[in-house]
Amino acid sequence: MAISAVAHTIFRQLIPGGASQAFVMTNDPHRESGPRPFEQMQRMISGHFLAQCLHAAAVLGIADLIEQGQTSLDELAAATRQNRPSLLRLLRTLSSVGVLGEQPNNQFLLTPLGSTLRTDAPDSVRDMAIFMSSEPIWRSWGSLLDCLKLGQPSFPQLYHSTMYQYLTQHAELGAAFNRFMTAQSELHNAAVVNAYDFSGIQILIDVGGGHGATLSAILSRYPQMKGIVFDLPEVIAAAGSESQELAERCQFVGGDMLERVPAGGDAYLIKRVLMDRSDEEAIAVLGHCRAAVDPGGKILVIDPMLPASNEPHPNWFMDMHMLVVHGGACRTEMQFRSLLDLVGLQVLRVIRTRSPNFIIECKRH
């Protein structure tokens, strides 16, 4: 793929289709079709402008208000307590990239794209927009050069704690993060359940299972199965009240996976957990699962993977996010195999799902 095509592909991943003509300031009829390299670079450099506009709209609940019928600028400014002229500029900017539609007399409507910022949308990404451009994540990315120089994640350097410790002390942002994780999990769960046959598993332990969304999806498909959701105590405290439908077949257990995991499962699920972890931490988690799993049992690692070459792929950006915030990494298949071999786990097969995640099925050597 040509360099210009790669740049355009990456930019289109960052900015929706409505932005494809952004910043093109020419009426030259003789120019080549498509953006020129410096225009592509301008768009890529300015990608954070759009991210912050979406963050502001999500925090203010603009999509929810429009869905409720408050479609005029005056109504939106009053409901959000924002400066009217400034808010108009935000709404028009969002309209220019297809998030909103502008009608006469400063009236605005939701497009299908903008509807994903509604709280109650089935594919809502509102909490993602709130969290991913929040002040601590924004500052961490702003310290990328320090991260690269030191070889250490920026977040702990800035806040003297891990991101998870920080979220326990900042309940509002922590709640948005947990909702974001639950929603993302629900979007991926169908792909996981459809790709893997969980039949024959009696007790499935979901390590780092959050509020239980993934385990709930699996238990719903396999009514004879029982499960345990294992996560930090503060996460489990919130999860129990949200997952009453699992109470008869599922336990919620608090603890630190870097120290131990519950014993007695004939299968262990580790979904989108190792990407947050350094190799040393990933080895510790995998080692605890290997020690705890019943003889003959399976360990299922579910994570996004990097391609073996540097072809365009959205997981490259997720890998950078892991570097900046957690000190973790997205990994290639060979890197996963090396980690698993170090703790005495044999890869039985690697299963592609209809999501960014792959399922790596393992057992003890």
C-alpha positions in Angstrom: 0.0 0.0 0.0 1.4 3.4 -0.9 2.4 5.8 1.9 -0.4 8.2 1.0 -3.0 5.4 1.1 -1.8 4.3 4.5 -2.0 7.8 5.9 -5.5 8.2 4.5 -6.6 4.8 5.9 -5.3 5.7 9.4 -7.0 9.1 9.3 -10.3 7.6 8.3 -10.0 5.4 11.3 -9.6 8.4 13.5 -12.1 10.8 11.9 -15.5 9.7 10.5 -16.4 9.9 6.8 -18.0 13.3 7.1 -14.6 14.8 7.9 -13.0 13.5 4.7 -12.9 17.0 3.2 -11.9 18.8 6.3 -9.2 21.4 6.0 -9.1 21.2 2.1 -8.8 24.8 1.2 -8.6 24.9 -2.6 -10.7 25.3 -5.7 -8.0 24.3 -8.2 -9.8 22.3 -10.9 -6.4 20.9 -12.1 -5.3 19.3 -8.8 -5.2 15.6 -8.4 -8.3 13.9 -6.9 -7.9 13.0 -3.2 -6.0 14.8 -0.5 -2.4 15.6 -0.9 0.2 14.4 1.6 0.4 17.6 3.6 -3.4 17.7 3.8 -3.4 14.2 5.0 -0.8 15.1 7.6 -2.8 18.2 8.7 -5.9 16.0 9.3 -3.9 13.5 11.3 -2.2 16.2 13.4 -5.6 17.8 14.2 -7.3 14.5 15.2 -7.3 15.5 18.8 -9.5 18.5 18.0 -12.3 16.1 17.1 -11.7 13.9 20.1 -12.2 16.8 22.5 -15.3 18.0 20.7 -16.8 14.5 21.1 -15.7 14.3 24.7 -17.4 17.6 25.4 -20.6 16.5 23.7 -20.6 13.3 25.7 -20.0 14.9 29.0 -22.8 17.5 28.4 -25.2 14.8 27.2 -26.0 16.5 24.0 -27.2 13.4 22.3 -29.5 12.5 25.2 -31.0 16.0 25.2 -31.7 16.0 21.5 -33.3 12.5 21.7 -35.5 13.9 24.5 -36.7 16.7 22.2 -34.5 19.6 23.2 -33.3 20.3 19.7 -32.8 24.1 19.6 -29.6 25.9 20.5 -31.5 27.9 23.2 -32.8 24.7 24.8 -29.4 23.0 24.7 -27.6 25.9 26.1 -30.1 26.3 29.0 -30.0 22.5 29.8 -26.2 22.3 29.7 -25.6 25.8 31.2 -23.1 26.6 28.5 -22.3 29.8 26.7 -24.7 30.0 23.8 -22.3 31.3 21.1 -19.6 28.8 22.1 -22.0 25.9 22.2 -23.3 26.8 18.7 -19.7 26.6 17.4 -19.4 23.1 18.9 -22.7 21.9 17.5 -21.8 23.2 14.0 -18.4 21.6 14.2 -20.0 18.3 15.1 -22.5 18.8 12.3 -19.7 19.3 9.8 -18.4 15.7 10.5 -21.7 14.0 10.5 -22.3 13.6 14.2 -25.3 16.0 14.2 -27.5 17.5 11.5 -28.2 21.2 11.5 -31.6 22.6 10.4 -32.9 26.2 10.0 -33.1 28.5 13.1 -30.4 26.7 15.0 -32.2 23.4 15.3 -30.2 20.2 15.5 -30.9 16.6 15.1 -29.1 13.3 15.7 -27.6 11.3 12.9 -27.1 7.6 13.2 -23.5 8.3 14.0 -24.4 10.8 16.7 -26.9 8.4 18.2 -24.1 6.3 19.4 -23.4 9.0 22.0 -26.8 8.4 23.6 -26.7 6.8 27.0 -29.3 4.3 26.1 -28.2 3.4 22.6 -27.6 -0.4 22.2 -24.2 0.4 20.7 -23.5 3.4 22.9 -19.9 4.7 23.1 -20.8 7.7 25.3 -18.8 6.4 28.3 -15.9 5.7 26.0 -15.9 9.3 24.8 -16.1 10.5 28.4 -13.3 8.3 29.6 -10.8 8.2 26.8 -10.5 12.0 26.6 -10.8 12.6 30.3 -8.2 14.8 32.0 -6.0 11.9 33.4 -5.9 10.0 30.1 -5.3 13.3 28.2 -2.4 14.3 30.4 -0.9 10.8 30.1 -0.9 11.1 26.3 0.5 14.6 26.6 3.5 13.1 28.4 4.2 10.6 25.6 7.8 11.9 25.1 8.6 11.2 28.7 7.1 7.8 28.4 9.3 7.0 25.4 12.4 8.4 27.1 11.9 6.5 30.3 10.4 3.3 29.0 7.7 3.6 31.6 4.0 4.4 31.4 3.1 8.1 31.8 0.0 7.6 34.1 1.8 6.4 37.2 4.5 9.1 36.8 1.8 11.8 36.8 -0.6 10.4 39.4 1.6 8.2 41.6 -0.8 5.3 41.2 -2.0 2.9 38.7 -5.0 3.9 36.6 -7.2 1.3 38.5 -6.1 2.7 41.9 -6.9 6.2 40.6 -10.4 5.2 39.5 -11.2 3.8 43.0 -10.5 7.3 44.4 -12.5 9.2 41.7 -15.8 7.5 41.7 -17.5 9.4 38.9 -14.8 8.7 36.4 -14.5 5.2 37.7 -18.2 4.6 37.1 -17.8 5.9 33.5 -14.9 3.5 33.0 -16.8 0.5 34.3 -19.8 1.3 32.1 -17.4 1.7 29.2 -15.9 -1.7 29.9 -19.3 -3.4 30.3 -20.6 -1.9 27.1 -17.4 -2.9 25.2 -17.6 -6.3 26.6 -21.2 -6.7 25.5 -20.3 -5.6 22.0 -17.7 -8.4 21.8 -19.4 -11.1 23.8 -21.6 -12.5 20.9 -18.5 -12.9 18.8 -16.7 -14.9 21.6 -19.7 -17.1 22.4 -20.3 -17.9 18.7 -16.6 -18.6 18.0 -15.9 -21.0 20.9 -17.7 -24.2 22.1 -17.9 -23.9 25.9 -19.9 -27.1 26.4 -18.4 -29.5 28.8 -17.1 -26.8 31.1 -18.6 -27.2 34.6 -17.0 -24.2 36.4 -15.7 -21.2 34.4 -13.7 -18.6 36.3 -13.5 -15.2 34.6 -10.3 -13.5 35.8 -10.6 -9.7 35.6 -14.3 -10.2 34.7 -15.5 -6.8 35.8 -19.2 -6.6 36.3 -19.8 -10.0 34.8 -21.0 -9.1 31.3 -18.9 -11.7 29.5 -19.7 -14.5 31.9 -23.3 -13.6 31.8 -23.4 -14.1 28.0 -21.7 -17.5 28.3 -23.9 -18.7 31.1 -27.0 -17.7 29.2 -25.9 -20.0 26.3 -24.9 -22.8 28.6 -27.5 -23.3 31.4 -25.6 -26.2 33.1 -22.5 -24.2 33.6 -21.5 -22.3 36.8 -19.1 -19.5 37.1 -17.0 -17.1 39.2 -16.2 -13.5 38.4 -12.9 -12.5 39.9 -11.8 -8.9 40.1 -10.6 -6.2 42.4 -12.9 -6.0 45.6 -14.1 -2.5 44.7 -15.1 -3.7 41.2 -16.9 -6.7 42.6 -18.8 -4.5 45.1 -20.4 -2.7 42.3 -20.9 -5.8 40.1 -23.0 -7.8 42.5 -25.9 -5.3 42.5 -26.0 -5.2 38.7 -25.9 -8.9 38.1 -28.7 -10.4 40.1 -29.7 -12.7 37.2 -26.5 -14.6 37.7 -26.8 -15.0 41.5 -27.9 -18.7 41.4 -25.1 -19.9 39.1 -22.4 -17.3 39.6 -20.2 -16.1 42.5 -18.5 -12.7 42.7 -15.1 -13.0 44.4 -12.7 -10.1 45.1 -9.0 -10.2 45.0 -5.8 -9.3 43.1 -4.9 -11.5 40.2 -1.3 -10.6 40.6 -1.4 -12.4 43.9 -3.7 -15.3 43.3 -6.8 -16.5 41.5 -9.6 -18.8 42.9 -8.9 -22.5 42.6 -11.2 -25.2 41.4 -12.2 -24.1 37.8 -12.0 -26.5 35.0 -11.6 -23.5 32.7 -10.2 -20.0 33.2 -11.1 -17.0 31.0 -8.7 -14.1 30.8 -10.4 -11.5 28.5 -8.7 -8.3 27.5 -6.6 -8.4 30.7 -3.1 -9.2 29.5 -3.1 -6.2 27.2 -3.1 -4.0 30.3 -0.1 -5.8 31.7 3.7 -5.8 31.3 5.2 -9.2 30.4 6.2 -9.7 34.0 2.6 -9.1 35.2 1.2 -11.2 32.4 3.4 -14.1 33.4 2.3 -13.8 37.0 -1.4 -13.9 36.0 -0.9 -16.8 33.7 1.1 -18.7 36.2 -1.6 -18.3 38.9 -4.2 -19.6 36.4 -2.0 -22.5 35.5 -1.5 -23.4 39.2 -5.3 -23.1 39.9 -6.9 -24.8 36.9 -8.1 -28.4 37.4 -6.0 -31.1 35.8 -6.9 -31.4 32.1 -8.6 -28.0 32.2 -8.3 -25.1 29.7 -7.1 -21.6 30.0 -8.6 -19.2 27.4 -6.8 -16.0 26.7 -8.9 -13.5 24.8 -7.1 -10.4 23.6 -6.6 -8.2 20.5 -3.5 -9.2 18.5 -1.1 -7.2 16.5 -0.3 -8.3 12.9 3.1 -9.8 12.4 4.1 -7.0 10.1 3.5 -3.2 10.4 0.4 -3.2 8.1 -2.3 -0.6 9.0 -4.3 -1.8 11.9 -6.3 0.0 14.7 -4.6 -2.2 17.3 -1.3 -0.2 16.8 -3.0 2.8 18.4 -4.4 0.6 21.2 -0.8 -0.7 21.7 0.4 2.9 22.2 -2.5 3.5 24.7 -1.4 0.5 26.7 2.2 1.8 26.7 1.2 5.3 27.9 -1.4 4.4 30.5 -0.6 0.9 31.8 2.9 -0.1 30.7 1.1 -3.1 29.0 1.1 -4.1 25.3 -0.9 -5.6 22.5 1.0 -8.6 21.3 1.6 -10.7 18.2 0.7 -14.4 18.2 4.4 -15.3 18.5 4.7 -13.0 21.6 1.7 -14.7 23.2 3.1 -18.1 22.5 6.4 -17.1 24.1 4.7 -15.9 27.3 2.5 -19.0 27.5 5.5 -21.3 27.0 7.4 -19.6 29.8 4.7 -20.5 32.3 4.3 -24.1 31.1 1.2 -23.6 28.9 0.7 -25.3 25.5 -1.3 -23.5 22.8 -3.9 -25.9 21.4 -5.4 -23.5 18.9 -5.9 -19.8 18.0 -9.4 -18.8 17.1 -10.3 -15.7 15.2 -13.6 -14.0 16.3 -15.8 -11.5 14.5 -14.3 -8.8 16.8 -10.9 -7.4 17.5 -10.2 -10.3 19.8 -8.6 -13.7 19.3 -9.2 -16.7 21.5 -6.0 -18.6 22.5 -6.9 -22.0 23.9 -4.2 -23.5 26.2 -3.6 -26.3 28.6 -0.7 -27.4 30.8 2.3 -28.9 29.2 
